[in-house]
Amino acid sequence: MAASLQPKDNCILASLPAADLKRIQSYLELVPLPLGTVVYENGGIMKHAYFPADCIVSLLHVMENGDSAEIAMIGNDGVVGIALFMGGSTMPNRAVVQGAGSAWRVSAEALKAEFKRAGPMQYLLLRYTQALITQMAQTAACYRHHSIDQQLCRWLLLSLDRVSNGELRMTQELIANMLGVRREGVTAAAGRLQDSGTIQYSRGHIKILNRAQLKRSACECYEVVKSEYDRLLPAPGQPLPV
């Protein structure tokens, strides 16, 4: 329930020292992000950044003919809008909500001011950006070198890591669009995972029955990305890495 969400439901906000969180909390606004919402468009000026609480936002590269593929996903692990503190105000991709929920929104001006303090928020945002770049690079390699079955397992695991309830609500058509493949390929891959007892899929609802088996079926890309996030970012409530 959105009413019960707190800033600490986002890992970056949860990792801030109490004094820093208290200061920025006055600038935060909890907003709903329905499925399919375009958070920002390719080349569009960003007026806000978003710290997801229980939603997932996909960064999509869109081709001239309209085809697209996901280059990264952001959930309660991070922030949507890195261009605001990296020296620009636009990104060459589209950010779309692929898992409905809510996020803590902050104005571009407030985030830039907090970043310029050169304190814990800057530290966390820079380390998060490095982890996000790793995810983007590994995703590109995954598309080139791994099967649809492996890509689907990687995608499901990364999605699960970015929500708190262990279940996903998304259609096979949406997953196919994220991976940039035909829906038939995702349907066949999901069917094999269901037949093996790894997942249960029904009407857009995906429940993971055997996470260990899902990890064994995924390619190396999942562990590369997860290890980098774990290395760079603290668990909520833990001291900042040095």
C-alpha positions as CSV (number, residue, x, y, z in Angstrom):
1,M,0.0,0.0,0.0
2,A,1.4,3.4,-1.0
3,A,0.2,5.0,2.3
4,S,2.6,2.7,4.2
5,L,5.6,3.5,2.1
6,Q,8.6,5.4,3.6
7,P,11.7,7.0,2.0
8,K,13.7,4.1,3.5
9,D,11.9,1.7,1.2
10,N,14.4,3.0,-1.4
11,C,18.0,1.6,-0.8
12,I,19.8,4.9,-1.5
13,L,17.6,6.9,0.8
14,A,17.8,4.2,3.4
15,S,21.6,4.4,3.3
16,L,21.8,8.1,4.1
17,P,22.8,9.1,7.6
18,A,19.7,10.2,9.6
19,A,20.5,13.9,9.5
20,D,20.9,13.9,5.7
21,L,17.7,11.9,5.2
22,K,15.8,14.3,7.4
23,R,17.1,17.3,5.4
24,I,16.2,15.8,2.0
25,Q,12.9,14.3,3.2
26,S,11.3,17.8,3.1
27,Y,11.8,17.8,-0.6
28,L,10.5,14.3,-1.3
29,E,7.0,13.7,-2.7
30,L,5.5,10.2,-3.0
31,V,3.9,9.8,-6.4
32,P,2.1,6.9,-8.1
33,L,3.7,5.4,-11.2
34,P,1.2,3.3,-13.1
35,L,2.3,0.6,-15.6
36,G,3.4,2.2,-18.9
37,T,4.1,5.7,-17.5
38,V,6.9,7.4,-19.5
39,V,9.0,9.0,-16.7
40,Y,11.2,10.8,-19.3
41,E,11.5,10.6,-23.1
42,N,14.6,10.4,-25.2
43,G,16.2,13.9,-25.2
44,G,13.5,15.4,-23.0
45,I,14.4,17.9,-20.3
46,M,14.2,16.3,-16.8
47,K,12.5,18.3,-14.2
48,H,12.5,15.6,-11.5
49,A,14.4,12.5,-10.3
50,Y,12.6,9.5,-8.9
51,F,13.7,7.1,-6.1
52,P,11.5,4.0,-6.7
53,A,9.9,2.5,-3.6
54,D,8.0,-0.5,-5.0
55,C,8.0,0.1,-8.7
56,I,10.4,-0.9,-11.5
57,V,11.4,1.5,-14.3
58,S,13.1,0.3,-17.5
59,L,15.6,2.4,-19.5
60,L,14.9,1.7,-23.1
61,H,17.0,2.4,-26.2
62,V,14.6,3.3,-29.0
63,M,15.6,2.8,-32.6
64,E,14.4,5.1,-35.5
65,N,11.8,2.5,-36.6
66,G,10.3,2.4,-33.1
67,D,11.8,-0.9,-32.0
68,S,13.3,-0.8,-28.5
69,A,15.2,-2.9,-26.0
70,E,15.9,-2.5,-22.3
71,I,19.4,-1.4,-21.4
72,A,18.9,-1.3,-17.6
73,M,16.2,-1.5,-14.9
74,I,15.9,0.6,-11.8
75,G,13.8,-0.3,-8.8
76,N,14.2,0.2,-5.1
77,D,17.9,-0.1,-5.5
78,G,18.4,3.3,-7.2
79,V,17.3,6.5,-8.8
80,V,15.9,7.4,-12.2
81,G,17.4,10.6,-13.6
82,I,21.2,10.3,-13.2
83,A,21.7,13.0,-15.9
84,L,20.6,15.6,-13.4
85,F,23.7,15.2,-11.3
86,M,26.1,14.0,-14.0
87,G,26.3,17.4,-15.7
88,G,23.4,17.1,-18.2
89,S,19.6,17.3,-18.1
90,T,18.7,14.8,-20.8
91,M,19.3,11.2,-21.6
92,P,19.4,9.4,-25.0
93,N,16.9,6.8,-23.9
94,R,13.3,6.5,-22.7
95,A,12.4,5.6,-19.1
96,V,9.1,3.6,-18.8
97,V,7.4,2.0,-15.8
98,Q,7.4,-1.8,-16.3
99,G,6.2,-2.6,-12.8
100,A,3.6,-0.4,-11.3
101,G,4.0,1.2,-7.9
102,S,5.2,4.4,-6.3
103,A,8.4,6.5,-6.1
104,W,9.7,9.4,-4.1
105,R,10.0,12.3,-6.5
106,V,12.5,15.2,-6.0
107,S,12.9,18.3,-8.1
108,A,15.9,18.7,-10.3
109,E,17.0,21.8,-8.3
110,A,16.8,20.1,-4.9
111,L,18.7,17.0,-6.1
112,K,21.5,19.2,-7.7
113,A,21.8,21.2,-4.5
114,E,22.0,18.1,-2.4
115,F,24.6,16.7,-4.7
116,K,26.7,19.8,-4.6
117,R,27.0,19.4,-0.8
118,A,29.6,16.7,-1.6
119,G,28.3,14.6,1.3
120,P,26.8,11.1,1.6
121,M,24.2,11.7,-1.1
122,Q,26.8,12.6,-3.7
123,Y,28.9,9.6,-2.6
124,L,26.0,7.2,-3.0
125,L,24.7,8.6,-6.3
126,L,28.2,8.3,-7.9
127,R,28.7,4.8,-6.7
128,Y,25.1,3.9,-7.9
129,T,25.9,5.4,-11.3
130,Q,29.0,3.2,-11.6
131,A,26.9,0.1,-10.8
132,L,24.2,1.2,-13.3
133,I,26.9,1.5,-16.0
134,T,28.0,-2.0,-15.2
135,Q,24.4,-3.2,-15.7
136,M,24.1,-1.4,-19.0
137,A,27.4,-2.9,-20.3
138,Q,26.5,-6.4,-19.2
139,T,23.1,-6.2,-20.7
140,A,24.5,-5.3,-24.1
141,A,26.9,-8.3,-23.8
142,C,24.0,-10.6,-22.7
143,Y,21.9,-9.7,-25.8
144,R,24.9,-10.6,-28.0
145,H,26.1,-13.8,-26.4
146,H,23.3,-15.6,-24.5
147,S,20.1,-17.5,-25.3
148,I,16.6,-16.1,-24.7
149,D,16.2,-18.7,-21.9
150,Q,19.3,-17.3,-20.2
151,Q,18.3,-13.7,-20.8
152,L,14.8,-14.3,-19.4
153,C,16.3,-15.8,-16.2
154,R,18.7,-12.9,-15.8
155,W,15.8,-10.4,-16.3
156,L,13.6,-12.2,-13.8
157,L,16.3,-12.3,-11.2
158,L,17.2,-8.6,-11.6
159,S,13.5,-7.7,-11.4
160,L,13.0,-9.7,-8.2
161,D,16.0,-8.0,-6.6
162,R,14.3,-4.6,-7.1
163,V,10.9,-5.4,-5.5
164,S,10.2,-6.5,-2.0
165,N,7.3,-9.0,-2.3
166,G,9.0,-11.7,-4.5
167,E,6.4,-11.7,-7.2
168,L,6.1,-9.9,-10.5
169,R,3.1,-8.7,-12.5
170,M,4.0,-8.4,-16.2
171,T,2.9,-9.9,-19.4
172,Q,5.0,-12.0,-21.8
173,E,4.5,-9.3,-24.4
174,L,6.0,-6.7,-22.1
175,I,9.0,-9.0,-21.3
176,A,9.5,-9.6,-25.0
177,N,9.6,-5.8,-25.6
178,M,12.1,-5.3,-22.8
179,L,14.4,-8.0,-24.2
180,G,13.9,-6.9,-27.8
181,V,12.8,-10.4,-29.0
182,R,9.7,-12.0,-30.4
183,R,6.9,-12.8,-28.0
184,E,6.9,-16.4,-29.2
185,G,10.5,-16.8,-27.9
186,V,9.6,-15.5,-24.4
187,T,6.5,-17.7,-24.4
188,A,8.6,-20.8,-25.1
189,A,11.3,-19.9,-22.6
190,A,8.7,-19.2,-19.9
191,G,7.0,-22.5,-20.7
192,R,10.2,-24.4,-20.1
193,L,10.8,-22.6,-16.8
194,Q,7.2,-23.5,-15.7
195,D,7.5,-27.1,-16.8
196,S,10.7,-27.5,-14.7
197,G,8.9,-26.1,-11.6
198,T,11.1,-23.0,-11.6
199,I,8.3,-20.4,-12.0
200,Q,4.5,-20.3,-12.1
201,Y,3.0,-18.0,-14.7
202,S,-0.7,-17.1,-15.0
203,R,-2.4,-14.1,-16.6
204,G,0.6,-11.7,-16.2
205,H,1.4,-12.9,-12.7
206,I,4.9,-14.5,-12.2
207,K,5.7,-16.4,-9.0
208,I,9.2,-17.8,-8.5
209,L,9.0,-21.3,-7.1
210,N,12.7,-22.2,-7.1
211,R,15.0,-19.2,-7.1
212,A,18.1,-21.4,-6.8
213,Q,17.1,-23.2,-10.0
214,L,16.4,-19.8,-11.7
215,K,20.0,-18.7,-10.8
216,R,21.5,-21.9,-12.2
217,S,19.5,-21.4,-15.5
218,A,20.7,-17.8,-15.8
219,C,23.9,-16.7,-17.6
220,E,26.9,-15.2,-15.8
221,C,25.5,-11.7,-16.4
222,Y,23.2,-11.7,-13.4
223,E,26.0,-12.4,-10.9
224,V,28.3,-9.9,-12.5
225,V,25.7,-7.1,-12.1
226,K,24.7,-8.2,-8.6
227,S,28.3,-8.5,-7.3
228,E,29.0,-5.0,-8.5
229,Y,25.9,-3.5,-6.8
230,D,26.8,-5.4,-3.6
231,R,30.4,-4.1,-3.8
232,L,29.6,-0.5,-4.5
233,L,26.5,0.1,-2.4
234,P,25.9,-0.6,1.3
235,A,23.0,-2.6,2.5
236,P,20.4,-0.3,4.1
237,G,21.4,0.7,7.6
238,Q,25.0,-0.3,7.1
239,P,28.0,2.2,7.1
240,L,28.9,3.7,3.7
241,P,31.7,1.7,1.9
242,V,35.2,3.3,1.8
